[in-house]
Amino acid sequence: MNNKDVNKPTVSNTTVTRDLREFDIETHNVYESLVVISKRANQIAANVKEELHSKLAEFASSNDNLEEIFENREQIEISKHYERMPKPSLVAIDEFLHGKVYHRNPAKEQK
């Protein structure tokens, strides 16, 4: 993996029960926190998708035949790696709870 790998932190792949009070500590509003987390998850998903497509583009050829598709083990391993990665929403929640997400609310700043 390269240095820009978004999912370097060890984030659990499983669902974790969370206390909602943890989410409103920084923003004082659970809904605002969820918006921040969802926007960060979308950013992470877009980055991972772009990274995956760039890696898989190396394997694209103009004259694919059925044998080449099934025999490309490296491509299969790359795909399996991305399937095993934690979901973007789990990474975003972990980042938010550990203060790794910068966010601001311009509406609050104007008051």
HUQUI-V71313 format. One record per residue. N is the residue number from 1. RES is the residue in one small letter. PHI is phi in degrees with one decimal (NA if undefined). Layout:
BEGIN
N;RES;PHI, N;RES;PHI
END
This chain:
BEGIN
1;m;NA, 2;n;-93.5, 3;n;-67.3, 4;k;-88.6, 5;d;-61.7, 6;v;-68.3, 7;n;-101.0, 8;k;-62.9, 9;p;-62.0, 10;t;-81.6, 11;v;-105.2, 12;s;-64.4, 13;n;-81.9, 14;t;-100.4, 15;t;-74.6, 16;v;-121.0, 17;t;-73.4, 18;r;-121.2, 19;d;-87.8, 20;l;-59.7, 21;r;-65.8, 22;e;-68.3, 23;f;-77.9, 24;d;-100.7, 25;i;-64.0, 26;e;-80.1, 27;t;-100.6, 28;h;64.4, 29;n;-155.5, 30;v;-59.8, 31;y;-67.3, 32;e;-64.2, 33;s;-62.1, 34;l;-65.8, 35;v;-66.3, 36;v;-61.4, 37;i;-63.6, 38;s;-67.2, 39;k;-67.0, 40;r;-66.6, 41;a;-61.9, 42;n;-64.4, 43;q;-62.7, 44;i;-62.1, 45;a;-60.7, 46;a;-64.8, 47;n;-65.2, 48;v;-65.8, 49;k;-63.2, 50;e;-63.6, 51;e;-62.7, 52;l;-63.3, 53;h;-62.9, 54;s;-67.0, 55;k;-70.6, 56;l;-76.4, 57;a;-64.8, 58;e;-61.7, 59;f;-92.3, 60;a;-71.1, 61;s;-139.4, 62;s;-74.8, 63;n;-121.7, 64;d;-70.8, 65;n;-119.0, 66;l;-60.7, 67;e;-65.2, 68;e;-64.8, 69;i;-65.1, 70;f;-81.1, 71;e;-93.4, 72;n;-84.0, 73;r;-68.1, 74;e;-62.3, 75;q;-63.9, 76;i;-64.9, 77;e;-64.3, 78;i;-62.6, 79;s;-62.7, 80;k;-64.1, 81;h;-59.4, 82;y;-68.9, 83;e;-69.6, 84;r;-81.5, 85;m;-65.5, 86;p;-64.5, 87;k;-64.5, 88;p;-55.5, 89;s;-65.7, 90;l;-67.7, 91;v;-66.1, 92;a;-63.8, 93;i;-63.5, 94;d;-61.4, 95;e;-62.5, 96;f;-63.3, 97;l;-68.4, 98;h;-100.3, 99;g;68.7, 100;k;-97.8, 101;v;-111.3, 102;y;-86.4, 103;h;-150.0, 104;r;-149.0, 105;n;-121.5, 106;p;-59.4, 107;a;-64.8, 108;k;-73.4, 109;e;-70.7, 110;q;-75.3, 111;k;-76.4
END
